[in-house]
Amino acid sequence: MKQQKTPSDVPRDAVERCLVEAMQGSGARAVALAGEEGLLLGGAGGLGSAGGPGGDDELALLAALGAGCADKIAGYAELDELVDAVAGGDDFYASRLTVCDRTLYLASIGARVPQQKKIAAELGKILAPVRSA
């Protein structure tokens, strides 16, 4: 018998599949999507030097940093140090996406995730039913 998923699990799974697909071939080793408040909506990849699966705590930190940095909360030495610690010497990228008339934040480590307009459109398809519920 197939286990039923709660409605909140289904969009998160779909968001994570979208992010995994977006990462493929990009050179990014971790990616996280944050909501307007900087909270993790989904993520993929790993933050450890081995690039293993990222735990929700690690991805939540990446999401929050992405939201802060995409909104240019920069110039604080503590924030710069935290970004360096999380990125582990790799490049860190953060950008804003407009999805369903909301601002979301996409953060990645290792490389910028390409085709962000395409990703935003796909996320819109995933999240529109949730937003209207």
C-alpha positions as CSV (number, residue, x, y, z in Angstrom):
1,M,0.0,0.0,0.0
2,K,1.3,3.4,-1.0
3,Q,1.8,5.8,1.9
4,Q,-0.3,9.0,1.6
5,K,1.4,12.3,1.9
6,T,0.0,15.3,3.6
7,P,-0.7,18.3,1.2
8,S,2.2,20.2,2.7
9,D,4.7,17.4,1.8
10,V,3.7,17.3,-1.8
11,P,4.7,20.8,-2.8
12,R,8.0,20.6,-0.8
13,D,8.9,17.4,-2.6
14,A,8.1,19.0,-6.0
15,V,10.1,22.1,-5.1
16,E,13.1,19.9,-4.1
17,R,12.8,18.0,-7.4
18,C,12.8,21.3,-9.3
19,L,15.9,22.4,-7.5
20,V,17.7,19.2,-8.0
21,E,17.0,19.4,-11.7
22,A,18.1,23.0,-11.8
23,M,21.4,22.1,-10.2
24,Q,22.3,19.4,-12.6
25,G,25.2,20.4,-14.8
26,S,25.5,23.8,-13.1
27,G,28.4,23.1,-10.9
28,A,26.4,24.1,-7.8
29,R,26.9,21.8,-4.9
30,A,24.0,23.1,-2.8
31,V,20.9,25.2,-3.5
32,A,18.2,26.5,-1.2
33,L,15.0,28.3,-1.8
34,A,13.7,30.8,0.9
35,G,10.4,32.5,1.3
36,E,10.0,36.2,2.0
37,E,10.9,35.7,5.6
38,G,14.1,33.8,4.8
39,L,12.6,30.4,5.8
40,L,13.6,27.3,3.9
41,L,11.0,26.2,1.3
42,G,13.2,23.5,-0.2
43,G,16.8,22.6,-0.9
44,A,19.2,20.2,-2.5
45,G,22.8,19.2,-2.3
46,G,25.3,19.4,0.5
47,L,27.2,22.0,2.3
48,G,29.9,19.7,3.6
49,S,33.2,19.5,1.8
50,A,32.3,16.0,0.6
51,G,29.1,17.4,-1.0
52,G,26.9,14.9,0.7
53,P,23.2,15.3,1.3
54,G,22.4,18.6,3.0
55,G,20.5,18.4,6.2
56,D,17.5,20.7,6.7
57,D,19.5,22.7,9.3
58,E,22.3,23.4,6.8
59,L,19.9,24.2,4.0
60,A,17.9,26.4,6.3
61,L,21.0,28.4,7.0
62,L,21.8,28.7,3.3
63,A,18.2,29.8,2.6
64,A,18.4,32.5,5.3
65,L,21.8,33.8,4.1
66,G,20.5,33.9,0.5
67,A,17.5,36.0,1.6
68,G,19.7,38.4,3.5
69,C,22.4,38.7,0.9
70,A,20.0,39.0,-2.1
71,D,18.5,42.0,-0.3
72,K,21.9,43.5,0.1
73,I,22.2,43.2,3.9
74,A,26.0,43.2,3.3
75,G,28.9,45.0,4.7
76,Y,28.6,43.4,8.1
77,A,31.8,41.6,8.9
78,E,29.9,38.9,10.9
79,L,27.6,38.2,7.9
80,D,30.6,38.0,5.5
81,E,32.3,35.6,7.9
82,L,29.2,33.4,8.1
83,V,28.9,33.3,4.3
84,D,32.5,32.3,4.1
85,A,32.0,29.6,6.7
86,V,28.9,28.2,5.0
87,A,30.4,28.3,1.5
88,G,33.6,26.6,2.6
89,G,35.8,28.5,0.2
90,D,33.4,28.1,-2.7
91,D,31.5,30.9,-4.4
92,F,28.2,32.0,-2.9
93,Y,25.3,33.3,-5.0
94,A,22.0,34.8,-4.0
95,S,19.2,36.2,-6.1
96,R,15.5,37.2,-6.0
97,L,12.8,35.3,-7.9
98,T,9.3,36.5,-8.4
99,V,6.9,33.5,-8.0
100,C,3.1,34.0,-7.8
101,D,3.6,37.7,-7.1
102,R,5.8,36.9,-4.2
103,T,9.5,37.4,-3.7
104,L,11.5,34.2,-3.1
105,Y,15.2,33.8,-2.7
106,L,17.5,31.3,-4.4
107,A,20.9,30.7,-2.9
108,S,23.6,28.4,-4.2
109,I,27.1,27.4,-3.4
110,G,29.7,26.5,-6.0
111,A,28.0,28.1,-9.0
112,R,25.1,30.3,-10.0
113,V,22.0,28.2,-10.9
114,P,21.2,29.0,-14.5
115,Q,17.8,29.7,-16.2
116,Q,16.3,31.4,-13.2
117,K,13.3,32.7,-15.1
118,K,12.5,29.1,-16.1
119,I,12.9,27.9,-12.5
120,A,10.6,30.7,-11.3
121,A,7.9,29.6,-13.9
122,E,8.2,26.0,-12.7
123,L,8.0,27.0,-9.1
124,G,4.9,29.1,-9.9
125,K,3.2,26.0,-11.3
126,I,4.1,24.1,-8.1
127,L,3.2,26.8,-5.6
128,A,0.1,28.4,-7.2
129,P,-2.3,25.7,-5.9
130,V,-0.9,26.0,-2.4
131,R,-1.2,29.8,-2.5
132,S,-4.8,29.7,-3.6
133,A,-5.8,27.1,-0.9
